[in-house]
Amino acid sequence: MQTIETILSRRSIRKYKDQPISEEDIRTILTCGMSGPSAVNARDWSFIVVNDKEKLSDWASHSGRAGNIIGNASMAILVCADTSRSFKGAPLYWAINGSIAAQNMILAATDLGIGSVWLGIWPQEEKVNTQKEYFSLPEEIIPHSIIAFGYPDEDKSGVPHKDYEEDRVHYGQW
Ligand SMILES: Cc1cc2nc3c(=O)[nH]c(=O)nc-3n(C[C@H](O)[C@H](O)[C@H](O)COP(=O)(O)O)c2cc1C
C-alpha cells in the first residue's frame, strides 16, 4: 500500500477477530514506532507490548472503559515516555515524540491489514495513575497512550476519511 493511501484509508478499528499478530509484524510495528522524528533525537519513549490473551483480559479489567477494547484486542501497546531521556531544554516534547511513535505504529499496522485504535491516557491524570499503578512504572516513566491492535472485525472500508476542509487552511496570512 502506498503511504498516502494508507493514511487516507486508516480508520479507528475497535472490533477484532480472534487472530494473533505474528512476531514479525509486531517487530515491524515497533520498528516503525521507533522510526519517527523526535526532538533533538531524544527517542524518549518505551513500549509495553501485551499480546498474551490472559494478560490482556487482566489489563482490560483494570483500564475502565478502554478495557472493553483492550480485552477484545490481539495486542495492545502502552506507549510510555521515558522522561529520563527527554530533552532538558523542553522536556514536554516527550508528549509529541510519543504521539509520533503511536501514529507511526497505527499507520504501519494499517499497511499490514491490522486494525487499531488510539486510547488516550495522558494528560488525564486518573488514567495516567491507573496505568502507572497497574504496571508498577518507575517514577520517570509516564504512560502516554494505549494502542489496541487486531485484525478488523468491522468494515470501515466504505467510509471514507474526512474531506479536505477548505476553511482550515490559510495561505500566507491568517
Ligand atoms: C489522543 C487520542 C485519544 C483517543 N482516545 C480514544 C479513546 O479513549 N477511546 C476510543 O474509542 N477512541 C479514542 N481515540 C480515537 C478517536 O476517537 C478517533 O481517532 C476519532 O473518532 C476519528 O476517527 P478515525 O480514527 O476513525 O478517523 C483517540 C484518538 C486520539 C488521537
The ligand as a MOL file (V3000), in Angstrom:
LIG
                    3D

  0  0  0     0  0            999 V3000
M  V30 BEGIN CTAB
M  V30 COUNTS 31 33 0 0 0
M  V30 BEGIN ATOM
M  V30 1 C -5.3500 11.3990 21.6490 0
M  V30 2 C -6.4450 10.4570 21.2180 0
M  V30 3 C -7.1980 9.8190 22.1860 0
M  V30 4 C -8.1970 8.9050 21.7980 0
M  V30 5 N -8.8670 8.2200 22.7770 0
M  V30 6 C -9.8070 7.3120 22.4140 0
M  V30 7 C -10.4560 6.5400 23.4190 0
M  V30 8 O -10.1910 6.6670 24.6130 0
M  V30 9 N -11.3800 5.6200 23.0190 0
M  V30 10 C -11.6780 5.4220 21.6840 0
M  V30 11 O -12.5120 4.5670 21.3850 0
M  V30 12 N -11.0680 6.1370 20.7110 0
M  V30 13 C -10.1460 7.0830 21.0390 0
M  V30 14 N -9.4660 7.7890 20.0720 0
M  V30 15 C -9.8130 7.5870 18.6480 0
M  V30 16 C -10.7050 8.7100 18.1230 0
M  V30 17 O -11.9880 8.6010 18.7090 0
M  V30 18 C -10.7920 8.6370 16.5900 0
M  V30 19 O -9.4980 8.7850 16.0450 0
M  V30 20 C -11.6910 9.7120 16.0170 0
M  V30 21 O -13.0440 9.4860 16.4010 0
M  V30 22 C -11.6550 9.7650 14.4820 0
M  V30 23 O -11.9960 8.5010 13.9270 0
M  V30 24 P -10.9780 7.7280 12.9670 0
M  V30 25 O -9.7560 7.3930 13.7960 0
M  V30 26 O -11.7150 6.5060 12.5230 0
M  V30 27 O -10.6320 8.6420 11.8420 0
M  V30 28 C -8.4740 8.6910 20.4180 0
M  V30 29 C -7.7010 9.3460 19.4620 0
M  V30 30 C -6.6840 10.2080 19.8540 0
M  V30 31 C -5.8310 10.8580 18.7870 0
M  V30 END ATOM
M  V30 BEGIN BOND
M  V30 1 1 1 2
M  V30 2 1 2 3
M  V30 3 2 2 30
M  V30 4 2 3 4
M  V30 5 1 4 5
M  V30 6 1 4 28
M  V30 7 2 5 6
M  V30 8 1 6 7
M  V30 9 1 6 13
M  V30 10 2 7 8
M  V30 11 1 7 9
M  V30 12 1 9 10
M  V30 13 2 10 11
M  V30 14 1 10 12
M  V30 15 2 12 13
M  V30 16 1 13 14
M  V30 17 1 14 15
M  V30 18 1 14 28
M  V30 19 1 15 16
M  V30 20 1 16 17
M  V30 21 1 16 18
M  V30 22 1 18 19
M  V30 23 1 18 20
M  V30 24 1 20 21
M  V30 25 1 20 22
M  V30 26 1 22 23
M  V30 27 1 23 24
M  V30 28 2 24 25
M  V30 29 1 24 26
M  V30 30 1 24 27
M  V30 31 2 28 29
M  V30 32 1 29 30
M  V30 33 1 30 31
M  V30 END BOND
M  V30 END CTAB
M  END
